[in-house]
Amino acid sequence: MTDAGTTGHSADAHAPRGSTPLLTLGALGVVFGDIGTSPLYALKESFIGHHPMPVTELRVLGVLSVIFWTFMIVVTLKYVVVMLRADNKGEGGSLALLALLSRHGDRKRLTAGLTMLGVFATALFFGDAIITPAISVLSAVEGVGTINADFTPYAMPVALVIIVGLFAVQRFGTARVGAVFGPIMLGYFVILAGLGAMAVADRPDVIRALSPVWALRFVLDDPHLAFLALGSIVLSVTGAEALYADLGHYGAKPIRFAWLLFAFPALMINYLGQGALLLEQPNAIANPFYLLASEAWRLPLIVLAVVATIIASQAVITGAFSVVRQAVQLGLVPRLTIRHTSRIAEGQIYVPLINWLLCVSVVVLVVVFGNSSNLASAYGIAVTGTMAITTLMLAVLVTQYWNWPRWLSWPLIALLGLVDLTYFASNLTKFFDGGWFPVVIALISFTLLTTWAKGRELVHVELKGGAMPIEVFVKSVSQGVHRIRGTAVYLTSAAVGIPPALLHNLKHNQVLHERVLLTTVKVLNVPYVRDEDRVSVEALGGGLNRVVIRYGFSEDPDIPAALAAARDEVGVCDAMTTSYFLSRQTVIAGSKPGMARWRERLFAWMVRNSATAMDFFKLPPNRVVELGSQITI
């Protein structure tokens, strides 16, 4: 029953609330959980991954230099400085950016291309959401092998128990747990910096790696090996996209403070410490993160790392729920059951279907790949693909929307594009070693997203084409149709003509309520809509009114609440005298042009398995009447 709009307003009430220090602490716990756990495996995989290379001074300092300048260019310049400015009424993320560009785009071909890019970036995110919990938790638990090699076979079973438990508690919500994420991650980053600083004190010459000269020497020494190594080095910035995606939760300033004052220094000091350790003990490459600590402190470090990876996984899972809700609202995904787990925090939601699909996928991934090194080969394509798409969308934003001068915009986009595409190309070399997995997940997700969007468009065209004109209907009902007391709310996706449910009801029951509200829900390309812009009403005559209810893509529709709040415009909709009429459509794949037959069948299956409009729009179950109809596309 939803339809995408093109304009709207935001509500200031939805801006992040709280003091900057508290929001910074919260951002540290949620936004930087993924990138914060990258020291567990990034440097190790750069040397002993699927493209191993000898541990030498040139390569250690070279890899560290590449990591540092990747932090500077990709995370600091691209996301912290530029992308955090690209907010859609305070919201960030691929879908929010897509909605922003679509709202201001005046070229249909350009807008269509951006839509495909934005949808594919969303599809890639789901591959990332599956791999992140798997590699993070497994790499943390594998640290037990540094205490006793006999414990190594137990790493996978323990990781599976932790992962299943993590998904099992999602239905209870994360509001209380989230309150302690920040302090835990602050302690985690402090320990990261402390461990790294102690190792750097033993080999202060490792600081030479901060010079770009070492990155250049590393590349020139063996360009082919350096190119392959980039596929593992990029693991150091996995999770950078979260800086932009979580913009609406914390705001730009707290995220910038958390990165520049805490996460960036702590991560870089730890990487330098691991490098210093490798300069002294090349054999420590087996697990340089844990070997930074003395044996007595290794078990507590493992426990802390496991907790940090759980937090990182939680952030990704919560992000998946938020992305799915936005996709539902924007018409890219069928209606799903979405449960709110907090009466206070609107963003605290739980999507059962997505939760258990992720859980099964993560478990299968861990069992099939077996260890974090194998998983690292699958990690990267989704991340770098999303980053490259974001840069392309950013190019349109700075040139077409922000109108930055060419001397500034072109060099910026060229630099970011070169870095992103180089990393993406390097990760493509891992395709047959496991990189195929996120690509397959992304293609499946992309097919589902685009099939649903196209199918809804075809259904909308069919309904609009067969709708009876308002003038004809009003004239016909004024000639002897029996009217009964009460209000009838007919939900319709098309804000024109008469909905099929009304025609069916009149045909079979031969009565019409004294007041009829033809109600359409429109989802606008903004995250929130102001209360005063929520509802508009148009009198059609004969007791009929056209009601349009507007929501942002980060809001949950509640039709009874919206009608109650707009009683001055629509009248009083008493719970005992108001009935809600829905048209439950059965879609049949036909020979009409529009989609391939297999996609039409897929869309019909998705329609059958989508959540009912009654639950999605929060309609009272005892006041809903469903009338079936068939549509051939």
N, C-alpha and C positions, 0 to 999 in steps of 0.2 A: 503493500500500500504506500510505499515511500517513493519519492521522486526527487531527483537531484536538482537543486536550485543553483543560482549563480551569484546571488548577492545576499548580504546579511550583515548583522552586527554582532559584536561580542559583548559579553557582560563582564564588567570589571570585577564583579564579585568572584569570578573564577580565577583571578590572578593568584599566584603562589602567596600564601600568607605566612607570616612569622618573621622573626629577626634574621638578618643576613647570616650571623654566626650559626644559628640553628639550621637554617636552610643549607648552609655550606656543609655542615656536619651530615645532614641527611643525604645530600648529593654525594658526599664521599662514600657513604654506605651503599647506595643504590646505583648511581651513575657509573662509578669507577670500579665496581665489583669485578667485571669481566676483564678489563685491561689491567686491573690490579693483580690478578692471578696469572698473568702472562709470564712473569719471571720463573714460574714453576717449570716451564717447558720451552720457551722461545729460544734462549741461547743454546740450550742442550740440543734441540732439534736442528739448529743451524749448522751444527758440526757432525752429529751422528744420525741425522734423519735419513731419508731415502736417497739423498745425494751427499754422502759424507765427505768431509775434507779434513786434512791434518790440522792439529792444534798447534799453530805457530804464532809468534808474536805479531807478524803482519796481519794474519787472519783474525786473531782475537781483537786487536785494536781496530782493524777494518770493520768487522761486524759491529762492534760497539759504536763506532763512528756512524755507521749506517743507521743503527737504532736511534741514536741521539738526533740525527738530522731528520729522520722520519717523524720522531716526536715533534720536532720543530715545525716541519712543513705540513704534515698530515693532520696532526692533532691540534697543535697550537695555532698555526696560521689558518688552516682550512676550517676547522670546527670551532675553536675557541674565539678566534678573531672575526671570521667571516660568517660561518653558518649560523651561529647563535644570533646574528642580526636578522636572519631570514625566518622570522616567526610569523605564523598565521594566527593573528589575534592572540598571541602568547603561546601557541602550540607549535611543536616541532615534529620532525619525522618525515619519512618519504611521502606518506599520504597527505599530511598537512601541507608539505611543500607542493605536492601535485595540485591540491585544492587551491592553494594560493596562486599558482601559475595559471590554472584553468580559469580562475575568476577574473584575472586581468589579461588573459590571452585574447588577441583579436584576430589570430590567424588559425583557421580551422585545421589546416594540415599540421601546423606546428603543435597545436593543442592536442591533436590526436596522437602524434608521435610522443609527446611528453606523457600522455596518459599511459601508453604502452610501457614506457620506461619506468614510470612510477609504479605501475602494477607489477612489473618484473622485479623491481627492487623489493617490493613487498613479498613476492614469491621467494626471492633469495633469502629474505629474513627468516622464513620458516626453516630453511635448511640450516641456517646459523643457530636457530633456537633449539634444534635437535642436537647439534654437535657440541655446543658450549657446555651443557651439563655433563655430557659424556666425557669429554677430554679434561675438563676442569677437575671434576671429582676423582676420576681415575688417576690423573697425574699426581694429585695430592696424596691419595692413599698409597700409591706406588712408592712413596717415600719410606715405607716400612722396610723396603729392601736395603736401605742404607744402614739400618740398625742390625738386621740379620737377614741374610739372603734366603733363609728358609721360609721367611714370611711372604716372599714375593708371590707364590701361587695363590695366597689368600686375598690379594689386592682386588682382583675382579669381583669375587663374591661380596666382599665388604662394600665395594663401590656400588654394586647393584642394590644392596639393602638400603644404602643411604639414598640412592636415586629414587627407588620406589617409595620410601618413606617421605621424601621431599614432595613428590606428587600427591601422595595420599593425604597430606595435611593441607593441601591448597583449599579444600572446601571450607576450612575453618577461617580462612582469611589470614592476612599477614600484617594487619594493623599493629598488633602488639609486638610481633617479632620485628617488624620494620623499625620500631622505636629504638631498638638496640643495635641495628645494623651499623649506624654511623659510628658510635663509640668503638665497636669491635673493629671496623675497618680502619679507624684512626689508629688504634693500637697496632693493627697489622702493618700499616704503612710505616709507623714509627720503628717497628722491629725490622722491617725490610731495610730501612735506611741505616739502622744500627748495625745490622749484620754486614751490609755493604761497606759502611764506613770503616769498620775494624779491618776488613780485608784491604781496603784502599790504603789504610795507614801503613800496611806492610809493603805495599807496592804503589807508592804515590805516582809513579811514572805512568800508571794506567790512565791518568787524567788526560794524557796526550790524545786519547781517542776522541775527545770533544772537538778536535780540529777536523775540518772536512778533508784535509790532506790525506788522512788515513783512509777515509772512505774511497777517495779517488785512487790511491795506491792499491787498495784491495781490489777494485774493479779492474784496473789496468794490469795487475799481476797475472790474473787468469780470468778474462771476461766471461768465459763460458761457465766456469765454476761459480763465479760471483753471481751470475744471472740465476743459476739454479738455487743458490743459497738464499736469494731474495724470497723464494717461496716459503722458507721457514722463518726468515727474519721478520716478515710481515706479521707473524703471530704475536709480536710484541705490541701491536696496536689493535688487536682484535678487541672489539668493544668500544672503539672510538665513536662509532655511529650513535652510541647511547648518549653521548654529550648533547647531540641535537634532538634525538628522539624523546628524551626526558625533560626537554626545555619547559614544557607546560607544568611539570610537577615542582620544579625548584626555581626556575627563572635563570636568566643569563648570568647575572652577577655572582650568585652563589656557585654556579658550575665553574665559572672562570676562576674564582678564588680557590675552590677545591682542587682544581688542576694545577694552577700556577704555584700555590703555596704548599700543597701537601703531596698530591699524587705524582706529579712530574718529578719533583726533586727526589722523592723516596724511590720511585721506580728507577731513575737513572743512577742513583747512588748504588742501588742493589745490583744493577747490571754491571756497573764498574767494579763492584766488589767481586762478582762472579768472574769477571775478566781478570782481575788481579789474582784470584785463586788459580785460574787456568794458566797464567804466566808462571806461577810457582809450581803448580801440580797439574800438568796436562791430563793426567789420568782422571782427574776430578770431573771431566766432561761427562762421565756416566750420570751424574746428577749434581751439578754445581750449586743449585739452589740450596739443597739440604746439607751439602758438605761445607757450606759456609759456617754452619753451626757446629759446635763441638758435640761429641757423641752424647754427652749428658743432657744437652738441650735439644737434641734432635726429635725426640718423641713429643715434647710440648709444641715444637714448631710444626710437626706433622698435624697435630690436633688443630692448631690455629689455622694452618693452610686448608684443612678440610672444612672448617667453619667458613673461611673466606670463600672457598669454592661453592659452598652451599648458598651463601649470600649472592655470589655472582650468578649462579643458576636461577635463584629466586627472582633476581632482577630480569633475567631473560624471559622466564615464564610469565611474570607479570606483564612484561612488555608484549608478549605474544597475545595475551588476553586483550590488552588495550588496542593492539593493531587489528585484531579480529573484530572488536566492537566498531572501530572506525570503518573497517571494510564492509561490515553489515550495513551501517548507516549510509555509506556512499553507494550502496547497491552492487558491491562486488562479491558478496558472500550471502548465501541464504540466511534467513532469520534463524538464530541459534538461541538456545536457552542461556541467558546471562543472569547470574545471581550476584546480588550485592552482599558483600560480607561485612560491611561497616555502615552504620547509620550516619556516620559523620563524614567519612572520606568517600567522596563520590567515585574516585578512581579505583577503589578497592572492589574488584569484581572477580568472579570465578566463572569460567566457561567450561562446564563438565566435558563436553565432547572434545574440545581442543586439549584439555588437560590430559585426558587418557590416551588420546592419539599421540601426543608428545611423549608420554611415559612409555608406551609400547615401543615407539620408534627409538627412544634413547636406549632402552634395555636391549633391543635387537642390535643396535649399533655397537654397544659395548661388547656384547657376546661375539659378534661377527669379527670386529677388528681386534679385540683381545687386549691391546695395550695402548698407552697414550702415544707412542711413536707412530703406530699405524694410523691412529686417529688424526695425528697431525698432518698426515698426507691428505686426509679428506678435508681438513680445515684450511680455509684461505680463499678458495674460489668464491664462496658466497660473500665473504667479507669484502674482498677486493672488487668483486663485481658490483656490490652495492655502493662502494665508495666511488667507483668510476661513473656509475649512473648519477649519483649525487652531484659529481663535478659537472656532468653534462647539463643537468637541470640548473645548477648554479650558474653556468655560463649564460643560459637564457635569462636567468634572473638579473644578473648584473648588467647585461647588455640591453635587454628589452624592457625591464621593469624598473631597475634602479638607475639605468642610464649612466653608468660610470663612464668616465673618459677612457678612450681606447688605450692611452699610454699606461693606464692602471689595470684595466680589466683584461686586456689581451695577454700581457706577461703573466698575470696571476693565473688565469685559466690554463695557459700553456704549461706553467710550472706544475700546477696541481694535476693536470691531465697527463703529463709525462710521468710523474711519480705513480699515479693510480694505474695507468695502463701498463707500465713496466711491471709493477707488482702483479697485476692481473695476468699478464702474459707469462710471468714466471710460474704462477700457480697453475696455469693450464698444463704445464709439464707434469704435474702430479695427477692428471686426470685418470689415468689407468691404474694408479696406485691407491685410489680411494677418492680422488677428487670428483669422480662421477656421481658420488652419492648426493651431495648438495645440489648438483645440476639436475639430477633426476627429480629430487624433491621440488626444486624450483619449477621445473617444467610441468610437473603434475599440478602444483599450486597455481601456476599461471594459466593452465588449461581450465581449471575449475573456476578461477576468478573471471576470466574473459568469457567463458561459456555462460556463466550466470548473468553477467552484465549484458551480453548480447541477447540472451534468451528473454530477459526482462524487457529489453527494448522491443523485441518482436511481439511479445504479449501485449505491451502497451499500445503498439500500433494496431493490433487486432481489436483490442477493446475500444480504442478511440474510433476506429473505422466503423464498428458496429453499434456505436452508442446512439441512442435516440436524442435528437435535439431538445433542448430545454423547452423552447417555445411550444413545440408540438405536444410534449408531455403535459405541460401546465394547462394547455387548452383542453386536452382530453380528460384530465382528472377533474376539471371544473364542471364537467357535465355528468353528474350523477354518481361519482365514486363515493362509497360510504367511508366517512372519516371516523376514527376512534380516538379516544383521549390518550394523551401521553406524547412522548418524544421518541422519534426513531432516528438513530444515527447510522447512516449507511457509509461504510468505509470504501473508498474508491481511489485507485492510483492515478486516475485521469481526472484533472480538474475541469473537464468539459463533459457535456452530455449527461445522460442518466445511467447510473451504474446497473449492471445486470442483476444484482441482488434485489434492487427495488422493483425492476420489471418482473422478476420471477415471483416475488412476494405478492405483488398486485395481481398477477395472473392466477396464482393458485388460491390465495386467500381473499381476493377481491375487496380488500380494505386498505386504507391508507391512514397513517397517524395524522393527527391535526397539526403537528409540527415535525418537519423532516429536515435533518441536517446532513447534507451531502459532504462528507468529511474527507479531506485529502491531507496526508502528512508529507511535508516536503523537508528534505535534509539539505541544508545549504552548505556551501564550501567554506564555512567558518566553524570553529570548534563550539562556540556557544552563541545563543540568540538571546537578546534582551527580552525581559518579560513583556514589555510594552509592544514588542514586535512579534510576539508569539502567535497570536490568532488574528485573522481577518475574516470578516463576514460580509457576504453579498446576498441581498434579498432577491429571490428569483420569481416570487409571486406564487400564489396558490398554497401558501404555508411552507414553501421550500426555501431553504437557505444554503448557499455554498459556503462552507467553512474550510479555511486553509490553516493548518497548524504547522509552524516552522520550528525545526530543531537544528542544532549544530551537529557535526559528525562526532563530537565527544559527549553527546547527551543521550539519555535514554528516553524514548517516547513514552508518555503517560497521557493518553487521550482523556480519561475522566478528569484528571487533575487539570489539564489545560482548559477543558470546557468549564470546569467549576471556577477557574480563575478568570474566565472571560464571560461571566454571567451577564454583565451589562450589555455585551454584544450579542450573545446567543440565547440569553434567557436562562432560567433556572433548569438545570438537568437533574431532576430528582432521581435518586438511586432506585426508587421503587416504581417509577413511571417512565424510565428511559430504557429503551431496548437498543442493542447494538446488532446490526445485520452485517454479516460477512459473506463474501462470495468465495467459496472454496473451489479453486479452479483445478481441473484435471487437464494437464497438458498432453497433447498427442502429437507425436512426430509425424509430419506430413510431407508432401512433395513440394511445398511452397519454397521459393528461394529465400535464403537468409543464412542458414547454417547447414553444415554437413549433417547427414542423417544421424551419424553416431553422436554428434554433439547435441542434436535435438533430443535424442534418447537420454543422454547424460543430463541435460537440463530437466527433462521430465522426471527423472529419478531424484534430482536435487529438490525439485518442487515437492515431491511426495514426502521427502524426509526432512523438510524444513520445519522449524517450530511454528506453531499456530499463531495467527495474528492476535488471538485472544491473549496469549501469554506475553507476546512481544509488546503489545500496546497497553498491557495491564488493564484489560477489560474485566469487569466482574463476571465470573463464569455463569452465574444464574440469570444473567440478563443478556446472553449472547444467543443469536440465532444464526446458524450457518446454512447457506443455500448453495448447492453444488452446481457447477457448470463445466462444460468442456471447451477447450480452445485448441485448435489445430494450428501449428506453426510450420 
